[in-house]
Amino acid sequence: MAFVKSAGRVLQILELFDELQREARVSEIAERLGFPQSSTSMLLKSLAQLGYLDYDADSRSFLPSPRVALLGAWLDKGPVRDGSLVRMLEHLSECTGGTVILAARNTIYSQYVHVLQAQTAMRFHVPPGTRRLVVWSATGTALLAGIPDAEIGPLVRRTNAEAPPEQPPIQVAAVLANVTRLRQDGHFFSHGLVTSGAGSIAVPLPNRIDRKGRPLAVAVSGLLEEFERREAQIVALIHDAIARFLVHAD
């Protein structure tokens, strides 16, 4: 389905500020997002006029206003609202050194709703909003942990019908094997399943995190060779963080 380009760009700008966590000028925003500088300038000025961005004339830079900070505050009164979910993600970023991803299901995709980039020189940059096939990714496998096996086959067939043409057909048996492995081990380790040379370890989050009970998953990603050496350590750190910040936070 087609989307309005300007609407998508507004959200990408806000997500970029979430990643940068500082002021930014028009030129930097345009360069990082690959937008034309002229249209980026017009869009930022419009958001400032509407009260969603603050503009500093001295530095010629923009920053989200408190109005943005309050958007969505009414949606959740649990770990999202009180900050414990974000604190868990930040803790994982610090103690693992990898890229930390929070994902939710969006039709046939696992969508990255929050990303903390790795700070190492050798890393894979993954922007917020990235989508991976839910039946063929680390976070997707974690998101499927709670659904009946009988629903996986139809989901795989739908994915094969709707996925981009360059995506090789996915076998139901392979997806079921991955989900079974996750249920047994408590995590799923993707050995370059989506990106060659990348490793990703994903764990489903407790059901009560989202107020509507929608499944969420957390993953830590990095260089495959390093993650193969550190699998046990990273798995332990993820489970410890979930227990500390989300299960025993009260």
N, C-alpha and C positions, 0 to 999 in steps of 0.2 A: 504494500500500500504506500502511495506517495505521501510525503510529509511536507509541511511548509518550511522552506529553507531557513527563513529568518527565525522561526520558533526554535528550530534545532540549534541554530547558532547562539541564541540567547542562553540556552541551557549549557552548551559547550563552554561558553564564556564563564558562567557561574561555576562550572565544574573545574575549570582551569584555576580560578581563584581559590577554590577549595584545595587544589594541589599546591599552589604557590604559597598560600597563606601570607600574602603581602600585597602591597600596591603594585600596579603594573601600568606601563604606558601603552598607547595604541600600537606602536610599532612592535613591541614584544608580543602582545596578544595576537596580532595578525600573523606574525612569523610562527609562533608556536602552534597555532591552529590552522595555518595555511589559508587564511582568509585574505581577500583583497583589503589593502589598508584603508582605502577610501570608504568602503562599506562598513568596515570594522569601526572606523571613527564615527560614522553616522549612527551605528547601532549603540555604541557606548554612550554617545551624547543623548540619545533617546532614553536609554535606561537611567541616565542621571536625571533627566528632566522628570521622569516618572517616579523618582525617589528610590530606585533600586541600587544605584551606585552613587558614591560620593566622588567628587572631582576636586583634586588639589591643583590649583592654578600654578603654584610655585614649581612643583615637580612635574606638572602636566601628566599626572597619573590618576588612575581610578582604583576604587576599592569598594566592595559590596557594603551597603548601608545596613544599619540595624533592622531595617524593614525586611531584608533578605534573611537575616538571622532568625526572625520570628516566623517566617513562612513554614508551615507544616508542623509547628510546635504542638498544635492541637491533636495531631494524628496519633500520638503515642504517649502513654504515661509510664511505660516500662523502661527497659534498658536503653532504648533509643533516646527517649526524652531525658533520662537522668545522666546520660553520658557514659554509662558503663560499657556499652558496646564499642564506642569509639575509643575509650581507654584501653579496652582489650586489644583492638587492632593496633593502636600505637605501641602497646607493650610488645606485641608480637613483632612489629617492625624493628624495635630496638634489640630484642633478644635473639632474633633469627638473622637479621641483616638482609632478609629477602623482601621481595615485593609481596605485600599483603593485600588480599582481595576479599571483599564481601560481595556475595552474589545472590541473586534471586531469580526465580524462573519467570520467563516472559515467552509464552507460547512454546515454540520448539527450541527456545534458546535459554541458556544461562547468561544473564546479563550482569555485568560488573557495576554495582551501584556505588561502591566506594573502593578506592585504590590508594594505597600508600606505596609509593615507588621505593625500590631498593636504592640505597645510597652508595653502593659499590660502583667502581668504574666499569666492571663487566656486568651488564644487566640487560634485561629485556624491558623496554618501556611499554607499559600497558595503560592506555587512557581509560578513565571512567566512561561507562556506557558501552564498552566493548562487549560484543556478544559472541558466545561460543555455543555450538550445538549441545543441547542439554543431554543428549544420549551419547555424546562423544567428546567429553572434556572432564577434567578433574572436578571442577565445581558442579558441573551438570550431574555427574555420577553421585555426588554427595546429595544433591537436591532430589534425586530419585530414590533415596534410601527408604523413604516412608510410603511409597506408592506400591500397590499390589503388582506382582509380576504380570498378571493378566493385562495390565494397562500398558506395559512396556512395549509389547509387540506392536499394537496399533500406533503408539507414539513413534517407534522407529520407522514404520511404514509411512507415516505422515511426514516425518523428517526427510526421508528419501525422496518423497514427492515434491517437497517445498524447498529443499536446500538448494544452494547455488549449484549450477551444472558441473563445476569443477570438483565438487565434493564426491569422492568415491562412495558407492553404496555401502551402507552400514548394515552389518548382520545382527539380527535379533539375539542370536546366541552369544555373540561377543559382548553385547550390552548387558545381558543378564549375568554373564560371568563377572563383569566388572562390578555390577551392583551387589552380587553375592559376596564378592571379595571385600567390598567396603563394609557390608553388614557384619562379616566375620571379624575383620581386622579393626573396625572403628575408624578407618580412614581409607582414602584411595590415593595411590601414587601414580601420576601420569608420567611415563617415561617418554617424553616427546610425542605424546598423543596428538597434540595440535601443532606445536611449534618444534621443529627439529632442534635438538640441543638444549631444550628447556625441560626442567622438571617442575612438577607442581603437586603438592600434597594437600588434599582437601578433606574437611571434616564437616558433617552436618551440625548445625547449631540447634539448641533446644527449641522445642515448638513454641514456647511462650514468648519468644523474643519479639515477634511481630504480633500486634494486637489482634489480627484476624487469623493468626495461626498459619500464615503462609510460610513455607519452608525457606530457610536461609542457610547459606554455607560459607565457610571461611576457608581460604587457601593461602598457602605460602609458596611462592614460586621463585625460581632462580636457575642457575646453570645446572644441567642434568648431572654432570660428573660430580659436582660438589654435593648435590642433594642425595645422590646414591650413597655417598660416604656418610652423610649426616641424617639419613632417614629416621632412625630411631630417636635421635636427639630432637629433631624438628617435630615429630609426632608427639613426643612427650611435652614439648613446650606448648603446642597447640591445645592439647587436652588440659594441661595445667592452667592455661590462660582462660579457657572456657569455664573451668571449675571455679577459678578465683574471681573472675569478673561477672559471670552470668549465672552460675548455679548457687554459689555461696556468698554472693554479693550482699545479701540481706543480713 
